[in-house]
Amino acid sequence: MSRICELTGKGRQVGQNVSHANNKTKRVFLPNLQNVTLMSEALDRSFKFRVSTNGLRSVEHNGGLDNWLAKTPESKLSANAIKVKRELAKKAAA
């Protein structure tokens, strides 16, 4: 399972450890991912996602999962999130 946020696309970053003697070694910065269940009010269902804590704050700031998916381009979303976004669009069209 890759360490990528399903809603924001935030993934790992590469950097360096720098010692007191200024020796540099490669290291990886991983996002703080959490398994969460988010409720969709329009579909009246809950969905499980693997989301970074920063992404979770963004979803809450935008007024919930439905609003977040409507505003976010599909290129940033995972396959699971795209499926939910299309369900929301189909429900809105009907």
C-alpha positions in Angstrom: 0.0 0.0 0.0 1.5 3.3 -1.1 1.9 6.1 1.4 -0.2 8.7 -0.5 -3.2 10.6 0.8 -6.3 9.6 -1.2 -7.9 13.0 -1.1 -5.0 15.5 -1.5 -2.4 13.4 -3.3 0.2 14.3 -0.7 3.0 11.7 -0.7 6.5 11.1 0.5 9.2 13.7 0.2 13.0 13.0 0.0 15.5 15.0 1.9 18.8 14.7 3.8 19.9 14.1 7.4 22.7 16.5 8.1 25.1 15.6 10.9 27.1 18.0 13.1 30.1 17.3 10.8 27.8 18.3 7.8 27.7 14.8 6.4 24.5 14.3 4.3 22.6 11.1 4.0 19.3 10.5 2.2 16.1 10.2 4.2 12.4 10.1 3.5 9.7 12.3 5.0 6.3 10.4 5.1 2.9 12.0 5.4 0.9 11.4 8.6 -1.8 9.1 7.1 -4.8 8.0 9.1 -7.6 5.5 8.2 -10.8 7.5 8.5 -14.5 7.0 7.7 -16.0 10.1 6.1 -19.8 10.6 5.8 -21.3 11.8 2.5 -24.5 13.8 3.3 -25.8 13.8 -0.3 -25.4 10.0 -0.7 -26.2 9.3 3.0 -23.4 6.8 3.2 -20.0 6.6 4.8 -16.7 5.9 2.9 -13.3 4.7 4.2 -10.3 6.6 3.1 -6.6 6.8 3.9 -6.1 10.5 4.5 -3.3 12.7 5.8 -4.1 14.8 8.9 -3.6 17.9 6.8 -6.1 16.6 4.2 -8.6 15.8 6.9 -8.4 19.4 8.2 -8.9 20.7 4.6 -12.0 18.5 4.2 -13.5 19.9 7.4 -12.6 23.4 6.5 -14.4 23.1 3.1 -17.6 21.8 4.7 -17.4 18.1 4.4 -16.6 15.3 2.0 -19.2 16.4 -0.6 -17.9 19.9 -1.0 -14.3 18.8 -1.0 -14.8 16.3 -3.8 -16.7 18.9 -5.9 -13.9 21.4 -5.6 -10.9 19.0 -6.1 -9.7 18.0 -9.6 -9.7 14.3 -10.4 -5.9 14.3 -11.0 -5.3 14.7 -7.3 -7.8 12.0 -6.2 -7.4 8.3 -5.8 -9.5 5.8 -7.8 -11.7 5.2 -4.8 -12.3 9.0 -4.3 -13.0 9.5 -8.1 -15.7 6.8 -7.9 -17.4 8.6 -5.0 -17.1 11.9 -6.8 -18.8 10.5 -9.9 -21.6 9.0 -7.7 -22.1 12.5 -6.3 -22.3 14.0 -9.8 -24.8 11.4 -10.9 -27.0 12.0 -7.8 -26.8 15.8 -8.4 -27.8 15.4 -12.1 -30.8 13.2 -11.2 
